[in-house]
Amino acid sequence: MSRPLFQVIKPGLLTTFQDLGRTGYQEYGVVVAGAMDDYSLQIANLLVGNQRNEAALEVTMMGPTLKVIEDTVISICGGNLSPRVNGKPVPMWKSIAVKEGQLIEFGQPLEGIRSYISVAGGFDLPVVMGSKSTFLKAKLGGLNGRALEKEDMLYGSEQVHTIAGRSLHYDAIPEYKKEITVRVILGPHQNAFTKEALDTFLSSAYKITPQSDRMGYRLNGPELKHKTSADIISEAIPLGGIQVPANGQPIILMADRQTTGGYTRIATVIAADMPKLAQATPGAVVRFEEISVDEAQELYLRKEKIVSVLEKIVL
Amino acid sequence: MTLTYHPLGDTGIQLVFGQTISEETNQHIRLFAARLKAEQIEGIMEWVPAYTTLSIFYRPEKIRYQALKERLEQLYDRIQGGVADAASLVYEIPTYYGGETGTDLAFVAEHNGLSEEEVIRIHSGQDYLIYMMGFVPGFPYLGGMPEAIATPRRENPRAKIEAGSVGIAASQTGIYSLESPGGWQIIGKAPVKLYDPESQKPILLSSGHYLRFVSVSKSEYDAIAEAVRAGEYKINSKEK
């Protein structure tokens, strides 16, 4: 049964519904979208007793103000954008009870830039091509394919009994920094670059420019030179792929990337480090470190274990 | 021909079937994808065929890179020299050429020293292979357009091109599946929806099959558009 949960008093800078993305349709050109920080999304869901892939609100930099219409349990995970309930700071990475009439608000971004607000039972939204994720460019999914607007009413799905006060072990809470190192697997087009370009890539600091969004992060730093051409025959592009067009400045492909692309890719950021990037602000400094597929998958499994252990406890 | 394998980060693997765009390579990829579908390897989430590659995305908690690579190698060995299981289809796309929704037809004709009728005859006299889908939802990358009607992109791209518009850009032809800006020479319009998120089958076309433009009159166009709106239109297709 659908029931009104929150009324949007202020929509915030960019607040959209996201789940783990629209997989299964990339071969038809349908963009995956989904949470930029999939770790925080999954934890937020599990803390309120949802399936890990349920849709939550992805809040960017300046959060929304939501008025609670019906008592429920929420969790706020990810970047610390100073969440408050009725003017009082509330803990993150924890399930908290909110009461009818209270206001959920945000203040200064303190650490990271994206927060996830989950609600017990999940939001009532249409499932389009297997997902509730919003893809703004194609006006697809989420709340009518768009970001939240003032006076929107947000509906919850079924009523569930969830305990407030459940929290994530502090060891599993990530830190978000202004200077990050992300690990990459080289290729698949590393041979299109000069030896110097590969060395430069792995030893230099790149800055995230303001022209960065859910689709891609444009970086600025030492130029990466191609041997001959920056172009390839179009092919599928993965999350975290680092493409380098002819100007030699890398672009990291994020959640809303196109499904296919025609630029050489020097490397791919490993899955476990994507949340770090998702929480990095324009102006932050990124360095790249090469690791093997095997090492990357070990890191992936370690992270997956945190989520699956929590899943077993909660569900 | 030897297949090469490359990691796409830690959750993807790319299979490279060749270095140049050809129908043969494309059919090879289509065959492999069909067998991959039948094989149902646990941990594989989806795959994306392209001109010369097949990219597979998977979950390392279900299958690791080396193990997956070995499974794919075995699969490839088994299908060596095979032919595609299912025949390719030719989808017929009704197209109203020229008029208000195909304003660049005259330019394409003039650029190539042809009459508008000749451009239509050449453009609709061909089966185009759908090499891959991408760019935007439901957009087919087509191959096989005769050079006789090749025309450069417009110098001033239009801010808005309606979905269904049929265009030419250099020696490529295509249909806009989504309203978007673009610089293609628009020569006609198809009343069918290549992309309809509300529909049971959100995407009309798929790679590895063919497409043929069928010239229709304005009144035929209107009738089909009406049937599409009413949800009663079914696209014609036949075996290649």
Interface residues (C-beta under 8 A of the other chain):
Chain A: T23 G24 Y25 Q26 E27 Y28 G29 V30 V31 V128 M129 A138 L140 V184 I185 G187 P188 I233 S234 E235 A236 P238 L239 G240 G241 Q258 T259 T260 T268 V269 I270 A271 A272 V293 D294 A296 Q297 L299 Y300 L301 E304 S308
Chain B: H6 P7 L8 G9 D10 T11 G12 Q14 T20 I21 M45 E46 W47 V48 P49 A50 Y51 T52 T53 S55 F57 P60 E61 R64 Y65 Q66 M132 M133 G134 F135 V136 P137 G138 F139 Y141 S177 L178 P197 P202 I203 S206 S207
